[in-house]
Amino acid sequence: MIEKARNFAIKAHSGQKRKSSDEDYVHHPIRVADQLQEAGFAEAVVCAGYLHDVVEDTDVTMEEIEASFGEEVAEIVAAHTEDKQKTWQERKQHTIDVVLEAPLPVKALIVADKLDNLRSIKEGLDKHGQELWNDFNAGHEKQKWYYQSIAEVMDKNTTTTPPFFETYRTLVYQTF
């Protein structure tokens, strides 16, 4: 099922590029899924890593995810998917609330996603400097609030966390 999810993501994100980059977008969900697999998460979580942006960023529906990958994968993807009809602030606050209360598989998916995003931001800052923030809908201060808020709540309400949570925390403070 993991290979099926990988191929599904490659097809769904075909032609898309990362923000401020000419990198094919699909490399992002591949890195997220790889991070989850390296940390020893179950097949459903790894599949959700590949699929975490397809509903938000393509014409794929949650129903298609459930039909192709089952209810568990669909639930993890749904917990991560933002409602684009809400404001940036509302969407990000919702994600912070989800990370605070969600079970570890959902937290891990969100943190793995944000860790990869942070790595891209750090690379962009090293390459372009503070001008990078002009490419974001919300600038430096709001991004700082968001990423730091995730760091503050990610290990609450859980007894164990994977090592990449600490990598995330370190990178947040290096970046902001």
C-alpha positions in Angstrom: 0.0 0.0 0.0 2.9 2.4 0.6 4.1 2.1 -3.0 0.5 2.7 -4.1 0.3 5.9 -2.0 3.7 7.1 -3.3 2.6 6.6 -6.9 -0.8 8.2 -6.2 1.0 11.3 -4.8 3.4 11.5 -7.8 0.5 11.5 -10.2 -1.7 13.9 -8.1 1.1 16.5 -7.7 2.4 16.2 -11.3 3.4 19.6 -12.6 3.3 21.3 -9.3 6.4 23.2 -7.9 7.4 24.2 -4.4 6.9 27.8 -3.3 10.0 29.9 -4.2 11.6 27.0 -5.9 11.7 25.0 -9.2 11.6 21.8 -7.2 8.8 19.4 -8.1 6.3 19.6 -5.3 6.0 15.8 -4.9 9.5 15.7 -3.3 7.9 17.3 -0.2 5.4 14.5 0.5 8.0 11.9 -0.3 10.4 13.4 2.3 7.5 13.6 4.9 6.6 9.9 4.3 10.3 8.9 4.5 10.6 10.7 7.8 7.6 8.9 9.2 8.8 5.5 7.9 12.3 6.1 9.4 10.7 6.8 12.7 8.9 3.5 12.6 5.3 4.6 12.1 2.7 2.2 10.8 1.9 1.8 7.1 -1.2 3.9 7.3 0.7 6.9 8.7 3.4 6.6 6.1 0.7 6.5 3.4 -0.8 9.6 4.9 2.6 11.2 4.7 2.5 10.7 0.9 -1.1 11.9 0.6 -1.2 14.7 3.2 -1.5 17.5 0.6 -3.5 15.9 -2.2 -6.9 17.0 -1.0 -5.7 20.6 -0.3 -3.7 21.1 -3.4 -5.2 19.0 -6.1 -8.7 17.9 -7.3 -8.5 14.6 -5.4 -11.3 14.3 -2.8 -11.3 12.7 0.7 -13.7 10.1 -0.6 -11.1 9.1 -3.2 -8.5 8.8 -0.5 -10.8 6.6 1.6 -11.8 4.4 -1.4 -8.2 3.8 -2.4 -6.5 3.6 0.9 -9.1 3.0 3.6 -10.7 4.8 6.5 -7.6 5.0 8.7 -5.4 6.7 6.1 -8.3 9.0 5.2 -8.8 10.0 8.8 -5.2 10.9 9.3 -5.1 12.9 6.0 -8.4 14.6 7.0 -7.0 15.6 10.4 -4.1 17.3 8.6 -6.1 18.9 5.8 -6.8 22.6 6.1 -10.1 24.3 5.2 -9.0 26.8 2.5 -12.2 28.8 3.0 -10.9 29.9 6.4 -8.4 32.7 7.0 -4.7 31.9 7.3 -4.9 32.7 11.0 -7.9 30.4 11.6 -6.3 27.5 9.6 -3.0 27.7 11.5 -4.7 28.0 14.9 -6.8 24.9 14.0 -3.6 23.0 13.1 -2.0 24.1 16.5 -5.2 22.8 18.3 -5.1 19.5 16.4 -1.4 19.0 17.3 -2.2 19.7 21.0 -5.1 17.2 21.1 -4.5 14.6 18.4 -3.1 11.1 18.8 0.6 10.6 18.0 0.2 9.5 14.4 -1.6 12.7 13.5 0.9 14.8 15.5 3.8 13.0 13.8 2.4 13.7 10.3 1.9 17.4 11.0 5.3 17.8 12.7 7.1 15.8 9.9 5.3 18.1 7.3 6.3 21.3 9.2 9.9 20.0 9.7 10.3 19.6 5.9 8.7 23.0 5.4 11.1 24.5 7.9 14.1 22.9 6.2 12.9 24.5 2.9 12.5 27.9 4.6 16.0 27.6 6.1 17.5 26.8 2.8 15.6 29.7 1.2 16.8 32.1 3.9 20.4 31.0 3.4 20.0 31.5 -0.4 17.8 34.6 -0.6 17.9 36.2 2.9 14.9 38.0 4.4 13.4 38.6 1.0 12.2 35.0 1.2 9.4 36.2 3.5 7.9 38.2 0.6 6.8 34.9 -1.0 4.6 34.0 1.9 1.0 35.0 2.5 1.9 35.6 6.1 5.3 37.1 6.8 8.1 36.4 9.3 6.3 37.3 12.5 3.2 35.2 11.8 5.3 32.3 10.5 7.4 32.5 13.7 4.3 32.4 15.8 2.9 29.4 13.9 6.1 27.3 14.0 6.9 28.1 17.6 3.3 27.3 18.6 3.6 23.9 17.1 6.9 23.3 18.9 5.2 24.3 22.2 2.3 21.9 22.0 3.7 18.9 19.9 4.7 16.8 22.9 1.8 17.6 25.1 -0.8 14.9 25.8 1.5 12.1 24.6 3.9 9.9 26.5 6.5 9.3 23.7 7.6 11.3 20.7 9.9 10.4 17.8 13.4 11.9 17.7 12.4 14.2 14.8 10.3 16.2 17.1 13.5 17.5 18.8 15.0 18.1 15.4 11.9 20.3 14.6 12.2 22.2 17.9 15.9 22.9 17.2 15.3 24.1 13.7 12.4 26.4 14.8 14.8 28.2 17.1 17.6 28.3 14.5 15.2 29.7 11.9 13.4 32.3 14.0 
